[in-house]
């Protein structure tokens, strides 16, 4: 039974995930696919964290933020994919109210944190390329720790507000969520309360938490690209463009999915597809995008492999 009565109101104790329920054929295939993507994501991001921690030459602000992003991606995909895998494999599309609250809380918190991290990564690149003479003074260890702390604190404060507003609503008519996991838009759509304030909160807070870091990131890269084009040093030019292209691809992937989901939700099917792609594909692709054309990461990996051979041979 998914309903219980409190006074004159009826409340939900569990939800049915229609995204899982509607997969009538090939559930095991999708379960294995999600699990495979999860393993790839964990492996790729763990690789980034390990390489940056063990290699002294990568103890720089850029790789400090990249390590934070990789850790965030591991947490982000772990919030939803293990539950999705279990639900598909066991053919049980039910999630308890407590699990739904926890899932939504960490989902929104990590998403908000990522927006700030991407903005501060752009700021780091801006100082490195546009103001190289004062870069080490501006982006010191203390500054990096402060910026990372701001990212995580703002992300979790934002999530606390949205989670409280969402589950303050009543769900008395339906417990069927049109998604693969708990998220704000499908929960608002099944509430029997007035959700106008929630939508206003998503829009207004979203401008500060989402769009402000986005425009900050955008402006930073405009200045960066202008500085790169004005530089006659072709070697430095190519390296800077390669780094910035990686960052910009991740920014587009992150903000494109987030804006589609929270600012312009369209049909149910489109929302579910974008939600799953964002939840699984983005954290899986991030380490690939950052390391594929990154000579420093490749060089660090070669050093680690060489060190491993020396240890085994001794």
N, C-alpha and C positions, 0 to 999 in steps of 0.2 A: 504494500500500500504506500503510495507516494504522498498522501495528504494527511495532515493532522489538524485538529481544530484548537485554536487558542481564542477563547472568548467567543466572539461572533465571527471571527475570521478563520479561513482555512489556509494553511501554509504548506509549502512543498518540503519534502524530506529528501527527495532524490530527483534527478533529471534523466531523461532519455535522450541520448545523442543521436539525432536523426542521420547525421553524416555517416555514422557507423552502421546504424540500423538499415539504411537504404542500400548498402552494399550487399546485395543478395547473392552475387556470384563472385568468386575469386577472392574471398575474404583472406584466406591464408596467403595468397599471392601478395595482396596489399600489406598484410601484416609483416611478411618477410621483407618487402620493399622498404617499408618504414624502418624496420629494424636495421637493415643494411645501411640506409642513409644515416641512421643514428650512429652506428659504429664508425662510419666514415667521418662523420662530423666530430665525434669524440676524439678519434685518432688524429685528425688534421689539426684540430685546435690544441690538443695535448702536445703535439709535435712543436707547434709555434711557441707554446709556453716553455717547454723543456729546452728548446734551442736558445731562446732569449735568456733564460735563467742561467744556463751552463756556459754560455759564450760571453766573455767579458767585453768583446767589441760591440755587442748588441745591447749593452747597458746604457741606452740612450733614451731620451724622452719619447721618441717615436715608437720604439719597441716596448717601452713601459706601457704606453697606451694600447698598443697592439696586444700585449699580454693580457691587459684588462678586458679588451674586447673578446679575445679568445676564451677567457674564463667565463665571461658573460654568455657567449654563444653556447658553451657547454651547459650552463645552467638553464638557458632559455629553451633549448631543445629537450632537456630532461624534464621540463615542466609538463610537456604534453605527449611526446612520442611514446615513452614507456606505457602510459595509460592507453593510448590509441592502439598500440601493439597488443596489449593484453585484452582489450575490448574486442578487437577483431579476431584474435586467435581463439579466445574463449567464447566468442559470439555472445558477449554480454555488454550491450550498449548503454549500461546504466552507470551514472556517477552520483555519489552521495552529495548532499548539500555542503557538507564540510569540505569534501574534496574539491567541489566546484568553487567554493570561496577561495581556497588555497591556490588553486590553479589560476583563477582570474587575478588574484593579488600578485603573484610572482610574474605572471605574463605581462601585466601592465607595468610593473616595477622595472623589469628588465628591459622592456621596450623603451620606457622613458630614459633609463640610464644610457642605453645605446645612443639615443639622439644626442645627449650631452657629450658622450665620449667622442662621437664622430665630429662634433663641433670643435672640441678641444684638440683633436688630432689635426684638424684643418688649421687651427691657430698655431700649433707647433710647426707645421709645414710653412705657414706664412712667415713666422719669425726666422726659421732656418733659411728660407730662400730670399726673403725680402730684407731681412736685417741680420745677416750672418755675423757681423762684428759684435753684436750684443746678445746673440742667441743663447750662449751658454750662461750668461748672467740672468737673462729673463726666464729661461726654461730650466731652472735648476731643480734639484731633487725635491726640495721643499714645495716649490710651485707645482710640480707634477703631482705630488701627493695631495695637495690642496684641491687641484682641479679634478682628480679622480674621486676624491671624497665628495665634492660638490655633485658630481655626476650620479654617484650611487645614492646619496641622501635625497636629492631632488626626485630621482626615479621612484624611490620607495615612498616618499611623502605624497607624490602624485597618485600612486597606486592606492595608498591608504584612503585617500579622499574618494576616488572613483569606486573602490570596492565597497566602502561604507554606503555611498549613495545608491549603488546598484542593489545591494542586498537589504537595504532599508525598504525597498519596494515589496509589494505583495505579489506572489505568484499563485493565484487561486483558481485559474481557469485551465492552465495547461502546464505540463512539465516537459514538453518536447522542444529541445533546443535544436534549431536547424544548423548544426555545425558538428565538427569532429571533436570539439573541446569547448569549454566554457569561455565565452567572450562577451563583451558588453553589448554590441548590437543585437545578437540573437536573444540575449536575456531581456533586453528592453522590449523586444517585439512580443514576448509572451507574458509580460507583466500586466496585471489588471489595475495597476495604479497609474496615476498621471506621470508620464515620463518626460514632460516638457522641460522640467528643471534639469534632469539628467542630460538631456540633449544640449541644453544651454551650457552646462558644465563641461561637456565634452568639447564643445566649440571654443568656449572662452579659455579654459585651461589648456586645451590643445594648442591654441595659438602661442601661449607662453612656453609650454613644455615641448611642443612639436615644431611649430613653424618658426619660432624665434631661433632655436639652434640651427634650423634648416637655412634660414636667410643668412645667419652668421657664417655658416659653412660656405654658402654660395658666394658671399662677398669675399671671404678669405681666398677662395679659389680664383675669383676674378682678378684679385691683386696678384696672386701667385702666377697665374698664366701671363699676366701683363709683364711681370718681372722676368719670367723665363724668356718671353719673346724679345725682351729688350737686352738680353744677355748674349754676348758674342761667343762665349765659351761653349762650343758644341758638345764637348764631353759632359760638362755639368748640365747643359741644356737637356741632353738625352736622359740622363739619370733623374733629373727633377721631373720631367714629363712622365717617365715610367712610373715613378712613385705616385705622382698626382693622379694618373689615370686609374691606378689600383684603388686609391681612396675614393675617387669620383664614382667608379662603378659600384662600390659598396654603398655609397650615399644614395645613389639612384635606386638601387635595389631595395634599400631600407625605406626611404621616404615614399617611393612609388607605391609600394604595398600598403604602408601605413595610411597614406592619404586616401587611397582607394577604399580601405576598410572602414576608417573612422569618420571621414569627411564626406564621402560620396558613395555610400553603400548602394549597390544596384540589386540585381536579382539574387535570389538565395543561392543558386548554383554557382554563380560568379563569385559571390562572397566566400563560399566554402572553398572553392579552388584556390583563390588568392590567399586565403587564410592558411591553408595547408602548405602551399608553395612558400609563403613567407616564413612559416614556422619551421619548415624542414630545409628548404633549399638555401635560404639566406645564410644561416649559420654553417651550413655544409660548404657553401661556395666561398665564404669569407677567407679561410686560410689558403684556399687554392688561388684566389685572386691576389692575395698579398704576397704569396711566396713563389708563384709561378715565374714572374719576371724579376724577382728580387735577388740580385747577385750576392748581397750580404748574407741572406738566409741560406742560399746554396753553398756559399763558402763556409759558413758556420757548420752546416751539415757535413761537409767534406772533412772538416777538422775533427768533428765528433766521431765520424766513421774511422778516420785514421787513428784517433786516440783509442778507439775500441779495438782495432786490430793490434795495436801495440800492447794493450792490456792482455788480450787473448794469447799473443805470441810469447809473452814473458812468463 
